[in-house]
Amino acid sequence: MAGTAHAELFAPPSDSADTKNLVGLSREELEAEITALGEPAFRARQLWHWIYSKGVTEFAEMSSLSKAFRARLAEHFVVRRPDVVQDLISADGTRKWLLRFADGQEVETVYIPEEDRGTLCVSSQVGCTLTCKFCHTGTQRLVRNLSPAEIISQIMLARDALDEWPSTRLDRKITNVVMMGMGEPLYNYENVATALKIAMDGEGIAISKRKITLSTSGVVPEMERCGRELGVNLAVSLHAVDDETRDKIMPINKKYPLKELLQTCRDYPGTNNARRITFEYVMLKGVNDSPEDARALIKLLKDIPAKVNLIPFNPWPGSFFECSSNNAIHRFAKILNDGQLSAPVRATRGEDILAACGQLKSESERKRKSERT
């Protein structure tokens, strides 16, 4: 982002000088904080284990540390979770938390239970800058990026709520993490990368990179870096098969058009037939759901190890699109399948609590406005 003022506008707030949050620090940063207290470096590894493997938030409970060290930690640091403003459970078991951070900003995090997995949908920004026309989050302007602590703490809070500690337990409900919540992760790459490295650390939260998917609307310059440095799965919000349509519903396409985006997908590190790129495709009646669109999609993706997630459009207050008919969606899927493209139709989950794909939007701004009137 160009300009110092612009960067500061979207930056997460800093901790107060007297109590620093240890959540979100890299191993190196945590070690630096601990050695600055005059403690040996191995204490940082012990602390890492208590915070990220056991999920403990109170220093007094970290029994392998000396009482004197625990007291010093409590003087200078905290292990902070965001506040839970709202905790909603859908009729289908989907669970959505509205979380509030120290500066009062809010985001939503969603847990989706399925028979063979449990997926946690994590946010990366307060609001979003992309203004995709079919997405509720895009109607909320970008307020700021989330810090590494605010990103990783969404996973930690969900583990708290679902009784998922310690990390070594074999019956964990959260098996997969998707960066598909509020915001564009690749517009907050540094903080997202720090958080995901913590999530993947085998001595901490210990989620395999094979179980983490980062979804992007097509921020081409950061996509290769994501694959090279993080090695997580990639999902691309595609939603159209030609530049004219994609320009209208996804303005980012004017900056990074389809030809450039798809070439970057071909070059994404680690992609092969066993590890394909997922292309998200929301089904919009009369916009992108014709048989001709399906056949064009096959041609677009013919040389990319790919699968396509067909997503029935989930309405939200004020939306002006309609979802494609059930017949149109399954006709579209059949054409893709016949063209050797895997194209599952995603089941809509959590729609009754506005937790479905494209429906996330914190109500903090609206609430604050109503409180002032």
Secondary structure as GFF3:
##gff-version 3
##sequence-region A 1 373
A	DSSP	alpha_helix	4	9	.	.	.	ID=ss1
A	DSSP	beta_strand	20	21	.	.	.	ID=ss2
A	DSSP	alpha_helix	27	36	.	.	.	ID=ss3
A	DSSP	alpha_helix	42	48	.	.	.	ID=ss4
A	DSSP	pi_helix	49	53	.	.	.	ID=ss5
A	DSSP	three_ten_helix	59	61	.	.	.	ID=ss6
A	DSSP	alpha_helix	67	76	.	.	.	ID=ss7
A	DSSP	beta_strand	77	78	.	.	.	ID=ss8
A	DSSP	beta_strand	83	89	.	.	.	ID=ss9
A	DSSP	beta_strand	95	100	.	.	.	ID=ss10
A	DSSP	beta_strand	106	113	.	.	.	ID=ss11
A	DSSP	beta_strand	118	121	.	.	.	ID=ss12
A	DSSP	beta_strand	125	126	.	.	.	ID=ss13
A	DSSP	three_ten_helix	137	139	.	.	.	ID=ss14
A	DSSP	beta_strand	144	145	.	.	.	ID=ss15
A	DSSP	alpha_helix	148	161	.	.	.	ID=ss16
A	DSSP	beta_strand	176	179	.	.	.	ID=ss17
A	DSSP	three_ten_helix	185	188	.	.	.	ID=ss18
A	DSSP	alpha_helix	189	200	.	.	.	ID=ss19
A	DSSP	three_ten_helix	209	211	.	.	.	ID=ss20
A	DSSP	beta_strand	212	216	.	.	.	ID=ss21
A	DSSP	alpha_helix	220	229	.	.	.	ID=ss22
A	DSSP	beta_strand	233	237	.	.	.	ID=ss23
A	DSSP	alpha_helix	243	249	.	.	.	ID=ss24
A	DSSP	three_ten_helix	251	254	.	.	.	ID=ss25
A	DSSP	alpha_helix	258	266	.	.	.	ID=ss26
A	DSSP	beta_strand	277	283	.	.	.	ID=ss27
A	DSSP	alpha_helix	291	300	.	.	.	ID=ss28
A	DSSP	beta_strand	306	312	.	.	.	ID=ss29
A	DSSP	alpha_helix	326	338	.	.	.	ID=ss30
A	DSSP	three_ten_helix	351	353	.	.	.	ID=ss31
A	DSSP	alpha_helix	364	372	.	.	.	ID=ss32
###
